[in-house]
Amino acid sequence: MNARQESKLSMYNAVLTHIEANPAITATVPAFATVATSLRTVYNNIITAAQQEAQATTGITMDKSGTKTTLCEEAANIAAAVFAFAMEANNHELKEQVNYPVSKLQQTKDELLVPVCNNIHEKATANLASLANFGITAARLTAFQTLIDNYAALIPGPRNAVAIRAAARATLSTLFKQADDMIKLQMDKLALQFKPANNAFYNAFKNNRAVIDAASTSTMVKGVVVDMLTNLPVPSVAIQVVGQSYAATTNTNGEYEVKIPVPGVYNLSYSNNGYNNKTENNISVSLGQATTRNTQLAPL
């Protein structure tokens, strides 16, 4: 969704919440209640289409998000072992070729992650005889290759991703037009019937009808990640909405913003080399609002 659509969605939600909280009043104008029921259906369809668009835009589907996390963690662990070997062998070229912390891998685009992981696998295989003391075995590399292959099978082709995104956006445009027409051409007219006996309800409806610019209040989770012991900001922390496609990375000040276009309750995972992984559960995200969630990471 674009900013204007997000603003409209927030308005639809406010209107529906007000209407559904006053069933006795809306029942006095059955035609109004009928349109409200139809608007709720369109609203739910918009939420579904927005999720499809977001997944296609990032290139990460819910089905493969867990597979990606597992792959990135193992790739980073193997890369770290090869990096340590390269340091000991004074092989600076090899060291640079496998310098991939998990946060960097998690932010790598789908079409690039598989080649990067294959490169890590190749470098580890080429130096396998020297890596036993670093925890790398042939069996582990075989399992790593399986992870790579499984993830590669889940990645849609670029054309497929573009097609999914285009279809979702077309659906959104159609749904928003349907919702706008319901409100402008039917509800606004029918709402006038409430003025004589239920003027307060009518005024609240009109107030909720206002479309507020969401540019400064985008739906998101934001916060700061700090070291539990020093309370200093931790940069390059990979933040992932568990089971979803939304992700971000902390800046040099430990700050992050994860834009989540669909309201709901989410869990966020935090990972960074040198720190224990952490998950924050049950974070409530409201449409058009920024939810603040600061967290601390414990050093390894």
C-alpha positions as CSV (number, residue, x, y, z in Angstrom):
1,M,0.0,0.0,0.0
2,N,1.1,3.6,-0.6
3,A,0.8,6.3,2.1
4,R,-2.6,7.5,0.8
5,Q,-4.1,4.0,0.8
6,E,-2.8,3.4,4.3
7,S,-4.5,6.6,5.4
8,K,-7.7,5.5,3.9
9,L,-7.5,2.1,5.5
10,S,-7.1,3.8,8.9
11,M,-10.2,5.8,8.1
12,Y,-12.2,2.7,7.1
13,N,-11.2,1.0,10.3
14,A,-12.2,4.0,12.4
15,V,-15.6,4.2,10.7
16,L,-16.3,0.5,11.1
17,T,-15.2,0.5,14.7
18,H,-17.7,3.3,15.4
19,I,-20.5,1.7,13.5
20,E,-20.0,-1.8,15.0
21,A,-20.0,-0.3,18.5
22,N,-23.5,1.1,18.0
23,P,-25.7,-1.7,16.6
24,A,-28.9,-0.4,18.2
25,I,-28.5,2.9,16.5
26,T,-27.5,1.5,13.1
27,A,-30.4,-0.9,13.2
28,T,-32.8,2.0,12.9
29,V,-31.5,2.5,9.3
30,P,-31.2,-1.1,8.0
31,A,-29.8,0.0,4.6
32,F,-26.9,1.7,6.4
33,A,-26.2,-1.4,8.4
34,T,-26.2,-3.5,5.3
35,V,-23.6,-1.2,3.6
36,A,-21.5,-1.4,6.7
37,T,-21.4,-5.2,6.6
38,S,-20.3,-5.0,3.0
39,L,-17.6,-2.5,3.9
40,R,-16.3,-4.8,6.5
41,T,-15.9,-7.6,3.9
42,V,-14.0,-5.2,1.6
43,Y,-11.8,-4.1,4.5
44,N,-10.9,-7.7,5.3
45,N,-10.1,-8.3,1.6
46,I,-7.8,-5.2,1.6
47,I,-5.9,-6.6,4.5
48,T,-5.4,-9.9,2.7
49,A,-4.3,-8.1,-0.5
50,A,-1.9,-5.9,1.4
51,Q,-0.2,-8.9,3.0
52,Q,0.2,-10.5,-0.5
53,E,1.7,-7.2,-1.8
54,A,4.1,-6.9,1.1
55,Q,5.3,-10.5,0.7
56,A,5.9,-10.1,-3.0
57,T,7.6,-6.7,-2.6
58,T,10.2,-8.1,-0.1
59,G,10.5,-11.3,-2.0
60,I,10.2,-13.3,1.2
61,T,7.1,-15.4,1.8
62,M,5.9,-16.7,5.1
63,D,6.5,-20.2,3.9
64,K,10.2,-19.6,3.5
65,S,11.0,-17.1,6.3
66,G,11.8,-19.9,8.8
67,T,14.0,-21.6,6.2
68,K,15.8,-18.4,5.5
69,T,16.5,-17.8,9.2
70,T,17.9,-21.4,9.6
71,L,20.0,-21.0,6.4
72,C,21.5,-17.6,7.4
73,E,22.4,-18.8,10.9
74,E,24.2,-21.9,9.6
75,A,25.9,-20.0,6.8
76,A,27.1,-17.4,9.2
77,N,28.4,-20.1,11.6
78,I,30.3,-21.9,8.9
79,A,31.6,-18.6,7.5
80,A,32.8,-17.6,10.9
81,A,34.8,-20.9,11.2
82,V,36.4,-20.4,7.8
83,F,37.1,-16.8,8.8
84,A,38.9,-17.9,12.0
85,F,40.9,-20.4,9.9
86,A,41.9,-17.7,7.4
87,M,43.0,-15.4,10.3
88,E,45.2,-18.2,11.7
89,A,46.6,-19.0,8.2
90,N,47.1,-15.3,7.5
91,N,45.0,-15.7,4.3
92,H,43.4,-12.2,3.9
93,E,41.7,-13.0,0.6
94,L,39.9,-16.0,2.1
95,K,39.0,-13.9,5.1
96,E,37.2,-11.3,3.0
97,Q,35.5,-13.9,0.9
98,V,33.7,-15.3,3.9
99,N,33.1,-12.2,5.9
100,Y,29.3,-12.7,6.3
101,P,27.7,-12.1,9.8
102,V,24.2,-13.4,10.2
103,S,22.8,-9.8,10.1
104,K,24.3,-9.2,6.7
105,L,23.0,-12.5,5.3
106,Q,19.5,-11.9,6.6
107,Q,19.3,-8.6,4.7
108,T,20.6,-10.1,1.5
109,K,18.1,-10.3,-1.4
110,D,16.7,-13.8,-2.2
111,E,18.4,-13.9,-5.6
112,L,21.8,-13.2,-4.1
113,L,21.6,-15.2,-0.9
114,V,21.9,-18.6,-2.6
115,P,25.0,-17.7,-4.5
116,V,26.5,-16.2,-1.4
117,C,25.8,-19.4,0.6
118,N,27.2,-21.5,-2.2
119,N,30.4,-19.4,-2.1
120,I,30.7,-20.0,1.6
121,H,30.1,-23.8,1.1
122,E,32.7,-23.8,-1.7
123,K,35.4,-22.1,0.4
124,A,34.7,-24.4,3.3
125,T,34.8,-27.5,1.1
126,A,38.1,-26.4,-0.4
127,N,39.7,-26.1,3.0
128,L,37.9,-29.0,4.7
129,A,41.1,-30.8,5.6
130,S,42.1,-27.9,7.7
131,L,38.8,-27.1,9.3
132,A,38.3,-30.1,11.6
133,N,39.7,-28.1,14.5
134,F,37.2,-25.4,13.8
135,G,34.1,-27.6,14.0
136,I,33.5,-28.1,10.3
137,T,33.0,-31.7,9.0
138,A,32.0,-33.2,5.7
139,A,28.6,-34.2,7.1
140,R,28.0,-30.7,8.3
141,L,28.7,-29.3,4.8
142,T,26.4,-31.8,3.3
143,A,23.6,-30.7,5.6
144,F,24.5,-27.1,4.8
145,Q,24.1,-27.8,1.0
146,T,20.7,-29.3,1.7
147,L,19.6,-26.1,3.5
148,I,20.8,-24.1,0.5
149,D,18.9,-26.4,-2.0
150,N,15.7,-26.3,0.1
151,Y,15.8,-22.5,0.3
152,A,16.5,-22.2,-3.5
153,A,13.4,-24.3,-4.2
154,L,11.2,-21.8,-2.3
155,I,12.3,-18.7,-4.1
156,P,9.9,-17.6,-6.8
157,G,11.4,-16.5,-10.1
158,P,11.6,-12.7,-10.6
159,R,8.8,-12.7,-13.2
160,N,6.6,-14.6,-10.8
161,A,7.3,-12.1,-8.0
162,V,6.6,-9.2,-10.3
163,A,3.3,-10.8,-11.4
164,I,2.2,-11.4,-7.8
165,R,3.0,-7.8,-6.8
166,A,1.2,-6.4,-9.8
167,A,-1.8,-8.5,-9.2
168,A,-2.0,-7.6,-5.6
169,R,-1.7,-3.9,-6.4
170,A,-4.4,-4.1,-9.0
171,T,-6.6,-5.9,-6.5
172,L,-5.9,-3.2,-3.9
173,S,-6.9,-0.4,-6.3
174,T,-10.2,-2.1,-7.1
175,L,-10.9,-2.8,-3.4
176,F,-10.2,0.8,-2.4
177,K,-12.5,2.1,-5.1
178,Q,-15.2,-0.2,-3.9
179,A,-14.8,1.0,-0.3
180,D,-14.7,4.7,-1.4
181,D,-17.8,4.3,-3.4
182,M,-19.6,2.6,-0.5
183,I,-18.8,5.4,1.8
184,K,-19.2,8.4,-0.5
185,L,-22.2,7.2,-2.5
186,Q,-24.1,5.3,0.1
187,M,-23.0,5.7,3.7
188,D,-22.5,9.5,3.6
189,K,-26.1,9.9,2.3
190,L,-27.7,7.3,4.6
191,A,-25.8,8.7,7.7
192,L,-27.9,11.9,7.3
193,Q,-30.9,9.9,8.5
194,F,-29.3,9.6,12.0
195,K,-29.1,13.4,12.5
196,P,-32.6,14.0,13.9
197,A,-32.6,11.4,16.7
198,N,-28.9,10.4,17.0
199,N,-26.9,13.6,16.2
200,A,-24.0,12.5,18.4
201,F,-23.6,9.3,16.4
202,Y,-23.7,11.2,13.2
203,N,-21.1,13.7,14.3
204,A,-18.8,10.9,15.4
205,F,-19.3,9.2,12.1
206,K,-18.3,12.4,10.2
207,N,-15.2,12.8,12.4
208,N,-14.1,9.2,11.8
209,R,-14.6,9.8,8.0
210,A,-11.7,12.2,7.9
211,V,-8.7,10.8,6.1
212,I,-5.6,11.7,8.1
213,D,-2.2,11.7,6.4
214,A,-0.3,8.7,7.5
215,A,3.1,9.9,6.3
216,S,4.2,10.9,9.8
217,T,2.5,8.1,11.6
218,S,3.2,5.1,9.5
219,T,2.2,1.7,10.9
220,M,5.4,0.4,12.3
221,V,7.4,-0.9,15.3
222,K,10.4,1.2,16.2
223,G,12.9,1.4,19.0
224,V,16.5,1.2,20.2
225,V,18.6,-1.9,20.8
226,V,21.3,-1.6,23.5
227,D,23.9,-3.9,25.1
228,M,22.6,-5.3,28.4
229,L,25.9,-4.8,30.2
230,T,27.1,-1.4,28.9
231,N,23.7,0.1,27.8
232,L,25.5,1.2,24.6
233,P,23.6,1.0,21.3
234,V,24.1,-2.1,19.2
235,P,24.4,-1.5,15.4
236,S,23.7,-4.0,12.7
237,V,21.1,-6.0,14.6
238,A,18.8,-7.9,12.3
239,I,15.2,-7.5,13.3
240,Q,12.7,-9.9,11.7
241,V,8.9,-10.1,12.3
242,V,8.5,-13.8,13.1
243,G,6.6,-15.6,10.3
244,Q,6.3,-12.5,8.2
245,S,8.3,-10.7,5.6
246,Y,8.9,-7.4,7.4
247,A,12.5,-6.8,8.6
248,A,15.0,-4.0,9.4
249,T,18.5,-3.5,10.7
250,T,19.6,-1.1,13.5
251,N,21.7,1.9,12.5
252,T,24.9,3.1,14.2
253,N,22.7,4.5,17.1
254,G,21.0,1.2,17.6
255,E,17.8,2.6,16.2
256,Y,15.4,0.7,14.0
257,E,12.0,1.0,12.3
258,V,10.1,-2.0,10.9
259,K,7.2,-0.9,8.7
260,I,4.2,-3.3,9.1
261,P,1.4,-2.2,6.8
262,V,-1.1,-4.7,8.3
263,P,-2.2,-4.1,12.0
264,G,-2.1,-7.0,14.4
265,V,-0.1,-8.7,17.1
266,Y,3.4,-9.8,16.1
267,N,6.6,-11.3,17.5
268,L,10.0,-9.7,16.7
269,S,13.3,-11.6,16.7
270,Y,16.7,-9.8,17.2
271,S,20.0,-11.3,16.2
272,N,23.6,-10.1,15.9
273,N,27.0,-11.8,16.0
274,G,28.4,-11.5,19.5
275,Y,25.0,-11.5,21.2
276,N,22.4,-14.0,22.2
277,N,19.4,-14.1,19.9
278,K,16.2,-12.7,21.5
279,T,12.5,-12.6,20.7
280,E,10.0,-10.1,21.9
281,N,6.5,-11.5,21.9
282,N,2.9,-10.1,21.6
283,I,3.7,-6.7,20.2
284,S,0.4,-4.9,19.3
285,V,0.6,-2.9,16.1
286,S,-2.2,-0.4,15.4
287,L,-3.0,1.0,12.0
288,G,-1.3,4.4,11.3
289,Q,0.6,4.4,14.6
290,A,4.2,3.8,15.6
291,T,4.6,1.2,18.4
292,T,7.9,1.7,20.4
293,R,9.7,-1.4,21.6
294,N,13.2,-0.9,23.1
295,T,15.2,-4.0,23.9
296,Q,18.5,-5.2,25.4
297,L,20.7,-7.9,24.1
298,A,22.9,-10.1,26.2
299,P,26.5,-10.5,25.0
300,L,27.7,-14.1,24.4
